[in-house]
Amino acid sequence: MPGPAQAIWKGCGRMSSEATLREVIARLGKAIETLEGAVAARLEHDQDYMEAEAEVQRMNADRARLAQELDNSEARAERLETVNKEVSRRLVTAMETIRAVLDR
């Protein structure tokens, strides 16, 4: 039969086990909270990344559109310059013709 000292020791072991179990559960709870915080931060980071990626795609689309518009404008400017030179040449020819007629 166990004596009174053994009963006390056995009770202390149970209290120690219960205290240890409570500590482990508390540490596990804190670890889960930390993990949840890390997951939330990661999800927020991923959301920010996706928003930035979408913005980059919009900027690239704008860049491509603007490049096309610039190419079209440059081509139009070249055509206008060519037409301007032709009109200038014809005006010079017309003025020379008029002078020749007036000088007769």
C-alpha positions as CSV (number, residue, x, y, z in Angstrom):
1,M,0.0,0.0,0.0
2,P,1.2,3.4,-0.8
3,G,2.1,5.6,2.1
4,P,1.1,9.2,2.6
5,A,4.4,10.5,1.1
6,Q,3.7,8.5,-2.1
7,A,0.2,10.0,-2.3
8,I,1.6,13.5,-2.0
9,W,4.3,12.8,-4.6
10,K,1.7,11.3,-6.9
11,G,-0.5,14.4,-6.5
12,C,2.4,16.7,-7.2
13,G,3.2,14.8,-10.4
14,R,-0.4,15.2,-11.5
15,M,-0.3,18.9,-10.7
16,S,3.0,19.2,-12.5
17,S,1.6,17.3,-15.5
18,E,-1.5,19.5,-15.6
19,A,0.6,22.7,-15.3
20,T,2.9,21.4,-18.1
21,L,-0.1,20.6,-20.2
22,R,-1.5,24.0,-19.6
23,E,1.8,25.6,-20.6
24,V,2.0,23.5,-23.7
25,I,-1.5,24.4,-24.7
26,A,-0.8,28.1,-24.0
27,R,2.4,27.9,-26.2
28,L,0.5,26.1,-28.9
29,G,-2.2,28.8,-28.8
30,K,0.5,31.5,-29.1
31,A,2.2,29.6,-32.0
32,I,-1.2,29.4,-33.8
33,E,-1.8,33.1,-33.3
34,T,1.7,33.8,-34.6
35,L,1.1,31.5,-37.6
36,E,-2.3,33.2,-38.3
37,G,-0.6,36.6,-38.2
38,A,2.1,35.4,-40.6
39,V,-0.5,34.0,-43.0
40,A,-2.5,37.2,-42.9
41,A,0.6,39.2,-43.6
42,R,1.5,36.9,-46.5
43,L,-2.0,37.2,-47.9
44,E,-1.8,40.9,-47.7
45,H,1.7,40.9,-49.4
46,D,0.4,38.6,-52.1
47,Q,-2.6,41.0,-52.7
48,D,-0.3,43.9,-52.9
49,Y,1.9,42.0,-55.4
50,M,-1.1,41.1,-57.5
51,E,-2.2,44.8,-57.5
52,A,1.3,45.9,-58.5
53,E,1.4,43.3,-61.2
54,A,-1.9,44.5,-62.6
55,E,-0.7,48.1,-62.5
56,V,2.4,47.1,-64.5
57,Q,0.3,45.3,-67.1
58,R,-1.9,48.4,-67.4
59,M,1.2,50.6,-67.8
60,N,2.6,48.3,-70.4
61,A,-0.6,48.4,-72.3
62,D,-0.6,52.2,-72.1
63,R,3.0,52.3,-73.2
64,A,2.2,50.1,-76.3
65,R,-0.8,52.3,-77.1
66,L,1.3,55.5,-76.8
67,A,4.1,54.0,-78.9
68,Q,1.6,53.2,-81.6
69,E,0.1,56.7,-81.4
70,L,3.6,58.2,-81.6
71,D,4.5,56.1,-84.7
72,N,1.2,57.3,-86.3
73,S,1.9,60.9,-85.5
74,E,5.5,60.7,-86.8
75,A,4.2,59.1,-90.0
76,R,1.6,61.9,-90.4
77,A,4.2,64.6,-89.7
78,E,6.4,63.1,-92.5
79,R,3.5,63.1,-94.9
80,L,2.7,66.7,-94.0
81,E,6.3,67.7,-94.5
82,T,6.4,66.1,-97.9
83,V,3.1,67.8,-98.9
84,N,4.4,71.1,-97.5
85,K,7.6,70.8,-99.7
86,E,5.4,70.0,-102.7
87,V,3.1,73.0,-102.1
88,S,6.1,75.2,-101.6
89,R,7.7,74.0,-104.8
90,R,4.4,74.6,-106.7
91,L,4.1,78.1,-105.2
92,V,7.6,79.0,-106.3
93,T,6.8,77.7,-109.8
94,A,3.6,79.7,-109.9
95,M,5.3,82.9,-108.7
96,E,8.0,82.4,-111.4
97,T,5.4,81.9,-114.0
98,I,3.5,85.0,-112.9
99,R,6.8,87.1,-112.9
100,A,7.6,85.8,-116.4
101,V,4.1,86.8,-117.6
102,L,4.3,90.2,-116.0
103,D,7.8,90.8,-117.4
104,R,6.6,90.4,-121.0
